[in-house]
């Protein structure tokens, strides 16, 4: 697992100018370690804090104020709790922190209450209002994009990002597919199958979800189930050459020569197309 990122990698992942990253360093928002040649080594937690900073700056919160907020939070949070474990966002002119249980303004330390709205509603026989859920500093799409950027060099952090995308949007089938593939690559087949099947439930017409599930079942010697998955992939995309080829191999192994030949021919025809 990759344990650090260079300044250039951070700039690319977060779409943040290197000059802005250096200003965050000068402000003391992050303190990355240094490697050989004094090259800066940013952690995944640094990435999340820089992403939050980018969001606050985008909401016109000045850098000086962000620095004060971060300093206050470091005093307010337990020593073993990372800043990246809380949500920091701008609510109009206020900056608010949410730890999953309470909301407060970090620069004043003042907690924000809802004035007993639920109790008042119950007394007056009114519908109980739903508790306010503050926005995440990253949307599901942003978590997904971050996971995609991290996959090559840091698959474990990519998994974290995809899981956070699904927390924000449980219906994001693409996150399930990518998580399934990452778990598949790391031989965690139970987790991989669960995510592939979740993607299939969410998007029954997604050929890739069925195909990936078929590959996993094929590798697990669950051949009849694999045949069903490959056929469903072809039902969604009849031109899926790899699905034809894998089906052909399965039919050949089962002695179903005619079926095997049909799918070998289809695969050969599709593989021969320009761009395939």
C-alpha positions as a Python dict, from the first residue, in 0.01 Angstrom:
ca = {
    (1, 'X'): (0, 0, 0),
    (2, 'X'): (131, 343, -88),
    (3, 'X'): (191, 546, 227),
    (4, 'X'): (253, 891, 79),
    (5, 'X'): (199, 1123, -216),
    (6, 'X'): (427, 1383, -372),
    (7, 'X'): (331, 1749, -415),
    (8, 'X'): (274, 1691, -787),
    (9, 'X'): (48, 1391, -719),
    (10, 'X'): (-154, 1586, -462),
    (11, 'X'): (-196, 1875, -705),
    (12, 'X'): (-322, 1637, -974),
    (13, 'X'): (-558, 1442, -746),
    (14, 'X'): (-717, 1750, -590),
    (15, 'X'): (-695, 1975, -897),
    (16, 'X'): (-512, 2224, -677),
    (17, 'X'): (-223, 2449, -787),
    (18, 'X'): (108, 2361, -623),
    (19, 'X'): (134, 2725, -510),
    (20, 'X'): (-189, 2680, -311),
    (21, 'X'): (-50, 2365, -149),
    (22, 'X'): (263, 2557, -48),
    (23, 'X'): (49, 2836, 102),
    (24, 'X'): (-133, 2572, 310),
    (25, 'X'): (206, 2449, 430),
    (26, 'X'): (316, 2801, 525),
    (27, 'X'): (-13, 2848, 712),
    (28, 'X'): (62, 2536, 918),
    (29, 'X'): (-254, 2354, 807),
    (30, 'X'): (-58, 2036, 734),
    (31, 'X'): (285, 1909, 831),
    (32, 'X'): (392, 1643, 581),
    (33, 'X'): (706, 1442, 644),
    (34, 'X'): (1011, 1472, 420),
    (35, 'X'): (1178, 1188, 237),
    (36, 'X'): (1507, 1155, 50),
    (37, 'X'): (1616, 1484, -101),
    (38, 'X'): (1375, 1658, 140),
    (39, 'X'): (1084, 1573, -90),
    (40, 'X'): (749, 1628, 80),
    (41, 'X'): (550, 1315, 161),
    (42, 'X'): (173, 1379, 201),
    (43, 'X'): (-53, 1124, 369),
    (44, 'X'): (-412, 1033, 280),
    (45, 'X'): (-521, 1240, 585),
    (46, 'X'): (-332, 1538, 441),
    (47, 'X'): (-523, 1492, 116),
    (48, 'X'): (-857, 1508, 297),
    (49, 'X'): (-760, 1819, 494),
    (50, 'X'): (-639, 1994, 177),
    (51, 'X'): (-966, 1901, 5),
    (52, 'X'): (-1159, 2055, 296),
    (53, 'X'): (-942, 2367, 278),
    (54, 'X'): (-1011, 2395, -94),
    (55, 'X'): (-1386, 2381, -21),
    (56, 'X'): (-1365, 2650, 247),
    (57, 'X'): (-1161, 2878, 22),
    (58, 'X'): (-1421, 2822, -247),
    (59, 'X'): (-1683, 2943, 3),
    (60, 'X'): (-1476, 3260, 51),
    (61, 'X'): (-1340, 3172, 393),
    (62, 'X'): (-1002, 3353, 417),
    (63, 'X'): (-686, 3150, 466),
    (64, 'X'): (-607, 3332, 793),
    (65, 'X'): (-942, 3229, 934),
    (66, 'X'): (-897, 2869, 817),
    (67, 'X'): (-563, 2866, 999),
    (68, 'X'): (-726, 2988, 1322),
    (69, 'X'): (-1001, 2729, 1286),
    (70, 'X'): (-753, 2445, 1239),
    (71, 'X'): (-551, 2563, 1540),
    (72, 'X'): (-867, 2578, 1752),
    (73, 'X'): (-979, 2233, 1638),
    (74, 'X'): (-645, 2080, 1729),
    (75, 'X'): (-702, 2206, 2084),
    (76, 'X'): (-1065, 2097, 2093),
    (77, 'X'): (-1027, 1743, 1960),
    (78, 'X'): (-870, 1456, 2158),
    (79, 'X'): (-503, 1403, 2083),
    (80, 'X'): (-570, 1069, 1910),
    (81, 'X'): (-846, 1207, 1684),
    (82, 'X'): (-741, 1328, 1338),
    (83, 'X'): (-884, 1647, 1190),
    (84, 'X'): (-991, 1444, 888),
    (85, 'X'): (-1234, 1250, 1111),
    (86, 'X'): (-1471, 1548, 1132),
    (87, 'X'): (-1665, 1737, 867),
    (88, 'X'): (-1579, 2107, 832),
    (89, 'X'): (-1800, 2320, 609),
    (90, 'X'): (-1917, 2675, 554),
    (91, 'X'): (-2277, 2756, 650),
    (92, 'X'): (-2324, 3109, 522),
    (93, 'X'): (-2075, 3320, 717),
    (94, 'X'): (-2026, 3053, 981),
    (95, 'X'): (-1779, 2768, 967),
    (96, 'X'): (-1928, 2460, 1130),
    (97, 'X'): (-1775, 2131, 1247),
    (98, 'X'): (-1975, 1809, 1262),
    (99, 'X'): (-1843, 1494, 1434),
    (100, 'X'): (-2148, 1276, 1373),
    (101, 'X'): (-2311, 1371, 1705),
    (102, 'X'): (-2278, 1745, 1758),
    (103, 'X'): (-2222, 2064, 1558),
    (104, 'X'): (-2016, 2357, 1680),
    (105, 'X'): (-1832, 2666, 1559),
    (106, 'X'): (-1461, 2587, 1599),
    (107, 'X'): (-1340, 2946, 1618),
    (108, 'X'): (-1571, 3021, 1914),
    (109, 'X'): (-1624, 2671, 2054),
    (110, 'X'): (-1998, 2742, 2065),
    (111, 'X'): (-2222, 2440, 2015),
    (112, 'X'): (-2522, 2475, 1785),
    (113, 'X'): (-2854, 2347, 1921),
    (114, 'X'): (-3191, 2297, 1755),
    (115, 'X'): (-3374, 2439, 2062),
    (116, 'X'): (-3549, 2110, 2138),
    (117, 'X'): (-3741, 2106, 1811),
    (118, 'X'): (-3828, 1737, 1847),
    (119, 'X'): (-3962, 1779, 2201),
    (120, 'X'): (-4167, 2085, 2106),
    (121, 'X'): (-4310, 1905, 1802),
    (122, 'X'): (-4409, 1606, 2014),
    (123, 'X'): (-4583, 1833, 2269),
    (124, 'X'): (-4784, 2004, 1997),
    (125, 'X'): (-4857, 1676, 1814),
    (126, 'X'): (-4669, 1799, 1508),
    (127, 'X'): (-4462, 1581, 1275),
    (128, 'X'): (-4118, 1529, 1427),
    (129, 'X'): (-3863, 1712, 1213),
    (130, 'X'): (-3575, 1511, 1078),
    (131, 'X'): (-3238, 1601, 1233),
    (132, 'X'): (-3030, 1832, 1019),
    (133, 'X'): (-2753, 1651, 838),
    (134, 'X'): (-2473, 1883, 730),
    (135, 'X'): (-2323, 1842, 386),
    (136, 'X'): (-2008, 1638, 347),
    (137, 'X'): (-1705, 1839, 235),
    (138, 'X'): (-1686, 1593, -58),
    (139, 'X'): (-1979, 1477, -267),
    (140, 'X'): (-2021, 1113, -365),
    (141, 'X'): (-1890, 1200, -711),
    (142, 'X'): (-1582, 1369, -563),
    (143, 'X'): (-1509, 1070, -339),
    (144, 'X'): (-1548, 847, -648),
    (145, 'X'): (-1310, 1064, -852),
    (146, 'X'): (-1058, 1061, -567),
    (147, 'X'): (-1082, 681, -551),
    (148, 'X'): (-1022, 659, -927),
    (149, 'X'): (-709, 876, -895),
    (150, 'X'): (-577, 669, -604),
    (151, 'X'): (-636, 323, -750),
    (152, 'X'): (-306, 279, -931),
    (153, 'X'): (-65, 380, -656),
    (154, 'X'): (-273, 342, -340),
    (155, 'X'): (-551, 81, -369),
    (156, 'X'): (-626, 69, 5),
    (157, 'X'): (-691, 444, 16),
    (158, 'X'): (-895, 408, -304),
    (159, 'X'): (-1115, 154, -123),
    (160, 'X'): (-1169, 406, 158),
    (161, 'X'): (-1269, 673, -91),
    (162, 'X'): (-1517, 442, -267),
    (163, 'X'): (-1670, 339, 67),
    (164, 'X'): (-1715, 707, 155),
    (165, 'X'): (-1875, 765, -187),
    (166, 'X'): (-2125, 490, -104),
    (167, 'X'): (-2194, 643, 237),
    (168, 'X'): (-2296, 960, 54),
    (169, 'X'): (-2481, 778, -225),
    (170, 'X'): (-2558, 407, -161),
    (171, 'X'): (-2701, 379, -513),
    (172, 'X'): (-2368, 452, -688),
    (173, 'X'): (-2323, 127, -881),
    (174, 'X'): (-1990, 237, -1032),
    (175, 'X'): (-1837, 258, -682),
    (176, 'X'): (-1956, -98, -612),
    (177, 'X'): (-1801, -219, -939),
    (178, 'X'): (-1465, -54, -866),
    (179, 'X'): (-1466, -174, -505),
    (180, 'X'): (-1547, -525, -625),
    (181, 'X'): (-1254, -515, -865),
    (182, 'X'): (-1013, -392, -596),
    (183, 'X'): (-1124, -662, -352),
    (184, 'X'): (-1105, -916, -635),
    (185, 'X'): (-746, -815, -710),
    (186, 'X'): (-652, -852, -342),
    (187, 'X'): (-812, -1202, -331),
    (188, 'X'): (-1090, -1092, -94),
    (189, 'X'): (-1345, -1280, -299),
    (190, 'X'): (-1636, -1263, -53),
    (191, 'X'): (-1622, -884, -40),
    (192, 'X'): (-1571, -863, -416),
    (193, 'X'): (-1875, -1078, -488),
    (194, 'X'): (-2091, -874, -249),
    (195, 'X'): (-2003, -551, -431),
    (196, 'X'): (-2048, -702, -778),
    (197, 'X'): (-2391, -831, -679),
    (198, 'X'): (-2483, -493, -531),
    (199, 'X'): (-2392, -332, -864),
    (200, 'X'): (-2603, -588, -1050),
    (201, 'X'): (-2902, -517, -825),
    (202, 'X'): (-2866, -142, -874),
    (203, 'X'): (-2802, -154, -1251),
    (204, 'X'): (-2933, -484, -1390),
    (205, 'X'): (-2850, -372, -1746),
    (206, 'X'): (-2482, -299, -1675),
    (207, 'X'): (-2288, -554, -1879),
    (208, 'X'): (-1961, -487, -1694),
    (209, 'X'): (-2114, -568, -1353),
    (210, 'X'): (-2240, -905, -1483),
    (211, 'X'): (-1911, -976, -1659),
    (212, 'X'): (-1696, -904, -1353),
    (213, 'X'): (-1922, -1124, -1142),
    (214, 'X'): (-1887, -1395, -1408),
    (215, 'X'): (-1507, -1377, -1394),
    (216, 'X'): (-1510, -1416, -1016),
    (217, 'X'): (-1752, -1711, -1031),
    (218, 'X'): (-1546, -1867, -1312),
    (219, 'X'): (-1227, -1839, -1105),
    (220, 'X'): (-1411, -1993, -808),
    (221, 'X'): (-1511, -2298, -1021),
    (222, 'X'): (-1879, -2202, -997),
    (223, 'X'): (-1914, -2257, -1368),
    (224, 'X'): (-2292, -2278, -1405),
    (225, 'X'): (-2330, -1948, -1219),
    (226, 'X'): (-2052, -1797, -1431),
    (227, 'X'): (-2233, -1899, -1751),
    (228, 'X'): (-2549, -1726, -1628),
    (229, 'X'): (-2351, -1408, -1546),
    (230, 'X'): (-2173, -1402, -1885),
    (231, 'X'): (-2503, -1455, -2066),
    (232, 'X'): (-2659, -1167, -1877),
    (233, 'X'): (-2362, -949, -1973),
    (234, 'X'): (-2424, -1040, -2337),
    (235, 'X'): (-2795, -975, -2292),
    (236, 'X'): (-2704, -616, -2207),
    (237, 'X'): (-2422, -588, -2461),
    (238, 'X'): (-2418, -851, -2740),
    (239, 'X'): (-2085, -709, -2863),
    (240, 'X'): (-1897, -779, -2539),
    (241, 'X'): (-1611, -977, -2694),
    (242, 'X'): (-1452, -1092, -2367),
    (243, 'X'): (-1784, -1232, -2246),
    (244, 'X'): (-1816, -1434, -2570),
    (245, 'X'): (-1460, -1564, -2532),
    (246, 'X'): (-1498, -1663, -2166),
    (247, 'X'): (-1830, -1833, -2241),
    (248, 'X'): (-1664, -2024, -2524),
    (249, 'X'): (-1396, -2154, -2287),
    (250, 'X'): (-1657, -2267, -2035),
    (251, 'X'): (-1865, -2443, -2299),
    (252, 'X'): (-1552, -2609, -2438),
    (253, 'X'): (-1463, -2737, -2090),
    (254, 'X'): (-1816, -2879, -2056),
    (255, 'X'): (-1795, -3054, -2392),
    (256, 'X'): (-2057, -2830, -2552),
    (257, 'X'): (-1856, -2793, -2871),
    (258, 'X'): (-2123, -2629, -3087),
    (259, 'X'): (-2192, -2356, -2830),
    (260, 'X'): (-1820, -2304, -2781),
    (261, 'X'): (-1762, -2261, -3157),
    (262, 'X'): (-2047, -2005, -3183),
    (263, 'X'): (-1898, -1789, -2909),
    (264, 'X'): (-1539, -1830, -3032),
    (265, 'X'): (-1653, -1707, -3373),
    (266, 'X'): (-1840, -1411, -3221),
    (267, 'X'): (-1535, -1319, -3012),
    (268, 'X'): (-1300, -1345, -3311),
    (269, 'X'): (-1530, -1129, -3523),
    (270, 'X'): (-1553, -862, -3250),
    (271, 'X'): (-1181, -870, -3165),
    (272, 'X'): (-1108, -811, -3533),
    (273, 'X'): (-1301, -484, -3541),
    (274, 'X'): (-1094, -165, -3558),
    (275, 'X'): (-1051, -26, -3207),
    (276, 'X'): (-1152, -351, -3035),
}
